[in-house]
């Protein structure tokens, strides 16, 4: 009887210890996953800028530009852009081969776009891939409308509504003719959501007087 009692107690104790070990391991994995989520955040650097052109004879904002870096020396963030820009014909230009993992949304008091066209370029040192790593900075351009590059930005017809067809130049998403032009004193929110980690939110307002280039800070 004593031997049986000892055997049962040993098995019971081993079960409890094993459960504790597995529980601790699960908790450790959860903590590491949480830290990974935190460490893949993005941080804005410096000012955000709005650029305006003319849709017909009406001046309006067509793109927002800002710089981001990897916060807290975190894990690399995939910033493969769905579009490029080359200052030729109509910008932006869709990159059909890109597999973009980051989504940029825009909202103001009149409208919301859940997945806008955006392009990027590295500022300063980088290792020539599309991963934003510790010590690197990227300039993000959010395209609200199309830019007709052959027309000076201060002239009529220098920007255009998005027509939903990127095959003929310009973006497939953005402000269409049924939307509201983004003009003076418009308050807006941009949300940049990477594949992992928390979104970066930027809240700004367009100045009461429009210019070709406007510092929003």
N, C-alpha and C positions, 0 to 999 in steps of 0.2 A: 504493500500500500504506500509506504514512504517513497519507494523508488518511482512508482507511478505518479505520485504527487509532484515529485521533483521534475520529472520529464514534462508533465503538463505545464508546470510553472515556467520551465525553461522555454518551451514553445511559445507560451503566452508572452513572455518577456521579449523574445526575439521578434514576435509580430509587432509589438508596440514600438520597439526600437526601429524596425524596418519602416513602419509607418511614419515615424518621426523623421527618419532620414529622407524618405521620399517627399514628405511634406516640406522639409527644409529645402530640398533641391528644387521643388516646384516654386517655393517662395523666392528662391534665389534667381530662378529663371524669370519670374515675373518682375522682380526688381531690376534685373539687367535689361529686360525688354522696355520697362518704363524709362530707365536711364537712356536707352538708345533712342526712344521717342523724343526725349527732351533734348538730347545732344544733336539731333538732326535738324534743329531749328535754324531759321534764317534771321539775319539782322540787317536793317537798312542802314546805309552809310550816307551822311550828308543830306543834301536837299533832294526833293522831287521836283521835276520840271514838267510843265505843260507846253505843248507846241500847238500853235493855231495856224490855220490857213483859211481859205475861202471856198465854201460850198456855194457855187454860183456867185452871188454878191454878198453872202452872209458869212461873217467871220465866226469860226467855231474851232474848238479843240479837236485835234485828230489823233494825238498820241500823248502818252505820259511816260516819262523816263526817270528811273531811279537806280541806285546802286545797292547791291546786297552782298553780304559775306556769310560764311558759315559761323554760327554763334557757338561759343563755348568749346571751340576746337573739336566740334562734333564729327560724326560720320559723314562721308562725302554725300552730297545732295545731287541727284541727277537733274541737270538743267538742260537736257537736250531740247532745243527749241523746235516748235512745229513750223516756224516761218523764218525766213532770212530777209535781209534788206540790202540792196546794192545801189540805191540812188539812180536806178534806171527804169524807165517806163513807169509801171505802177508798183509801188511798195505797199505792203509786204509781199513776199513771194513764198508760196507754200513749199515746204520740203517734204515731198511725198515719201521719201525714204526714212524720215525721222520717226522714232518711236518715243514720243514725248510722255514723260511720267508726271509732269508738273502742270497744274491747271491754274489759270488766272481768271478771276471773276471781277466784275465791276457792277456797282449800283449807285444810282443817285435818286433824287426825289421823283424822277419821271420814268425810270427804266432800270432793268437789271439784265446783265449778260453773264451767263454761268460759265462760259468757256470762250474767252477772247483769243484772238491771234496775238502772239508775242514773239519777239526775237531777242537775241542777247549777244553781247561780245564781252570778252574778258578785258579787265583793266589791270595793267601791270603784269606781274609774274604769274605764269600758269604753265601747266604741263601738256597743253594742247588737246585735252579731252573735254568732254562736256560735264565732268563731275566737278562741282564746286567743293574744294577741299580747304583745309586749314591754311590761312594766309593768302587765299585768292579772293578776288573781287570781280563781280560781274555787273555790267550795265544792262538792265532789263528795259526793253521798250514794249509798252502795251499799246497795241494798235486799235483805236476806236473807229477810225475811218481809213479810207485808202488815200495815199498821197500820189498825186499825179506829178512825177518828178520833172517832167519837161516844162512845167509852168512854174514861174517863180512863186514862192510860198505867199508873198504879199499881193499876188494878183488874183483876179476872179477865176474860179474854176481850178484852183490849185489842190483841192481835196475833193473827195467824192464819197457818197454813201456806199456801204458794202452791198454788193448785189448777190451775195451768196454763192458766187461761182468763182473759185480761185483759179480755174483753168485759164481765164483771160486776164490774169493779174489781179493783185489785191487779195484780201482775205475772204474766207467763206463765212466768217462770223463777225459781228460787230453792228454798228449803227446803220440801219436801213432807212429807206425813205419814209417808213411809217413811224420811225422813232423821233425823238426830240434832240435837236442839236445841242451840244454841250457848249454853253456860252458863259458870259460873265456871271459871277457870284454863284455858280453851281457847286454845291457841296457833294462830295462823292466818297466812296469807299472802294479800295482795291484789295482783294484777298488773293494772295499767292499761296497755293496749297501744294507742297511737295508730296512725293509718293509716301514718305515716312516723316513723322514729326508734325508739329503744330503749324498751322498756317501763319503767314506773315500778313498782318492787316495794316493798311496805310489809309489814313483818313485826311483829306485835304479839302480846300475850297479854291475854285478858280477866282482870281482877283476881279474886282468890279470893273476893271478896264482891261480889254484883251490886247495882247501884243503877240508878236511872232513867237517869242520865247518868254516864259514866265516862271520865276522861282516861286514855288508854292510853300516855302517854309517861312 
